[in-house]
Amino acid sequence: MGPRAKAVCSLFILLQVLAEPAENSDFYLPGDYLLGGLFTLHANVKGTVHLSFLQVPQCKKYEMKVLGYNLMQAMRFAVEEINNRSDLLPGVLLGYEIVDVCYISNNVQPVLYFLAREDYSLPIQEDYSHYVPRVLAVIGPDNSESTTTVAHFLSLFLLPQITYSAISDDLRDKQHFPALLRTVAGADHQIEAMVQLLLHFNWNWIIVLVSSDDYGRYNSQLLKDRLATRDICIAFQETLPMPQPDQVVTEWERQRLEAIVGKLQQSSARVVVLFSPDLILHNFFREVLRQNFTGAVWIASESWAIDPVLHNLTELRQTGTFLGVTTQSVPIPGFSEFRIRRTPVRLPEPNRTSLEATCNQECDTCQDTTASFNSILTLSGERVVYNVYSAVYAVAHALHSLLGCTQACSKEVVYPWQLLKEIWKVNFTLLGHSVFFDKQGDVLMPMEVIQWQWDLSQNPFQSIASYYPKLRQLKAIHNISWHTANNTIPVSMCSKDCHPGQRKKPVGIHSCCFECIDCLPGTFLNRTADEFDCQPCPSYEWSHRNDTSCFKRRLAFLEWHEPSTIFVVMLTILGFLSTLAIMVIFWRHLHTPVVRSAGGPMCFLMLVPLLLAYAMVPMYIGQPTFFSCLWRQTFFTLCFTICISCITVRSFQIVCIFKMARRLPRAYGYWVRCHGPYVFVASFMVLKVVIVAGNVLATTANPTARPDPDDPNIMVLSCNYRRALLFNTSLDLLLSVAGFSFAYMGKELPTNYNEAKFITLCMTFYFTSSVSLCTFMSVYDGVLVTILDLLITVLNLLGISFGYFGPKCYMVLFYPERNTQVYFSSMIQGYTMGKD
């Protein structure tokens, strides 16, 4: 025995109890091929009822569901319309057996009845591919919970089932429900339409009320999952109590409803999303009216969005604005008249017993109730009705293809699996709309967002927007009449939106509840990236308080037109011309004692780098570049090192001549023979080149921009050699200390050779200025650093030009009588005699 046969064995046992020959169908129409219909015609929430539920005495016992009766009439209308056509199923009549499933309590018995044979038996077989049940297809039921129950049975036999309003996305699973199709979009699209509606009106603080059944739990969870990525928060969620079958409110239910409505009153949220069947909402809205809760926006799920009974409670208009998501309105010609048409009672068919009579097809109470709602049903448009209508037509088109209907149909045995295969293939146009099933077995009909109106001359469910499942987009939101002062859009926000440039500081557990904090200068708020933290501006940009973006800082550097620059340039020109004049004077008096005492040819080794250093001062002015920074970091410091090393070795040499020559004659002789001064200068130059090369490799010569500490709107563009400055000047500082020491040791030498005062002054100024500059640069980053760097550099160059060479030129030009060999000899002789 196969697995399917084993499953049917269990069904067989149930069938003996539930599918006995009793009053099986509420509406029956004989035909060549029967369709089964499952509709909710009465509001029996709990308990069990018999299938012959439309008998007149029982019609008065429970509240009638007008929408369910309306949908059932749509199936009857579609069947009769198809039978009256000569092109779709010529020569073939469709029949139906329609059963009231009473919401959720009466599902198993009808489906077993539909699966059984005429003798109410269901034989156990290995293969049911040639089994012919009572009906070929089933239309319905309306809710997901009932549809799931029925689909588990029908899928075993691959008997086609087309539901018209069950939206649970679990029904898309064709592994579990291979025979189930839908003429309605799934719950995913309903939720998406709701979310887009909330986003459109900036409602990010909502309340969710759900029923305690699978419908409420499933849809609320689906909404939570969707809102998790949409910046919409749920203030709270409550579960509505399930009412009694007779709608009598128990004490526990009353207390529960009072608590829920009281919580609504206290909440700052003014948008309420309701996922619940309509039967559960009657007592709830009565409590809302009793507590006089007003000013809300009620968003209805498809289960009650167009319920005429709830809409008939006209006092609800005082509670706020009612919006809902439902299927698109498609008017069906002739249906409004058919809905309230009284059908002649059919006599029982010869092969049906009196117990199977169709007396239920005339229920005066049911038709009278429907007639009282006919106006609102007509004005509202045929919405879900079209889903039933198109489902019946889908079966008819499948039969048309299967029976090869051209001029006439071949009346052959049709097996359910054959019909199912053809239903998947149907593609036809019905009342201007294309009907075909996608891969999940759904017909993606457009949806609408509707608003409840109580003007009797208008559509009670006015369309205000359209949602297109294929595009997943809500469009054309218009003509909304808000039940507020001056028709203003209701506000439902835990916290008002922050102004531009303000970040959100969360308050509590909800991201929609926050305080607004200004973004400080130097930071900005990018809402698309992060609304809760201000992002810092890049180093080359800046922002003011509450800015939403950064702007480029104004680049600042030493420019030619600035007064400080002009002053330094004038000093540079003075130094350059003076050094050039000194070079000319020394060249013309090269062999005089004064020039020779200053160093002779070595003087030009100092003067040429000095001229080059003056000539490189423009490298400090203007926008720094890679090459200007590289020259300042390398060539300029090399020139200065040559000058310092020459002064140092010159001071050392004078001390050696007068104080060490007699004590260390051999060492002095070796110093002279090996050209000690030049070797000294060259050695230090090589060492300096190594230091500079290491700094260049270790640091970049590219200019860098740093915020001006005095004005954050300004970026100071300067050369990036601060870290290398101390290493570059360390050797020069060492040489300046040595030069100072040697000069101080020679303070008692003859006047013509005593340069202690001038060298001491130059070296002391260089040492103190360099140390001060390094210290200042380590704590300050403004343009003043560049100005001071250049000024100190020029002053050091001037100190060498005027401090070392100035007195010599003065002697040559103004005291020529002292620039003689005789005078120098007398000064040396006097020094020697004094020492003796």
Secondary structure, DSSP 8 states (H G I E B T S, - for coil): --HHHHHHHHHHHHHHHHSSSSS--SEEE--SEEEEEEE--B---SS---S-TTSHHHHTTS-B-HHHHHHHHHHHHHHHHHHT-SSSSTT--EEEEEEE-TTTTSSHHHHHHHHS-TTS-----S--TT---S-SEEE--SSHHHHHHHHHHHTTTT--EEESS---GGGG-TTT-TTEEESS--HHHHHHHHHHHHHHTT--EEEEEEESSHHHHHHHHHHHHHHTTTT-EEEEEEEE----TT----HHHHHHHHHHHHHHHH-S--EEEEES-GGGHHHHHHHHHHTT--SEEEEE-TTTTT-HHHHT-GGGGGGEEEEEEEE-----TTHHHHHT---------TTS-GGG--GGG--HHHHHHHHHTHHHHHHH--SHHHHHHHHHHHHHHHHHHHTT-SSS-------HHHHHHHHTT-EEEETTEEEE--TTSB----EEEEEE---TTS-SEEEEEEEETTTTEEE-------SSGGG------SS----TTEEEEE-SS-TT-EEEEE--TTEE--TTT-SSS-EE--TTEE--TT-SS-EE-EEE---TTSHHHHHHHHHHHHHHHHHHHHHHHHHHTTTSHHHHHHTTTHHHHHHHHHHHHHHTGGGGSSS--HHHHHHHHTHHHHHHHHHHHHHHHHHHHHHIIIIITTT-HHHHHHHHHTTHHHHHHHHHHHHHHHHHHHHHHHS--SEEEEE-SS-TTEEEEEES-HHHHHHHHHHHHHHHHHHHHHHHHTTTS-TTT--HHHHHHHHHHHHHHHHHHHHHHHH--SHHHHHHHHHHHHHHHHHHHHHTSHHHHHHHHH-GGGSSHHHHHHHHHHHHHHH-
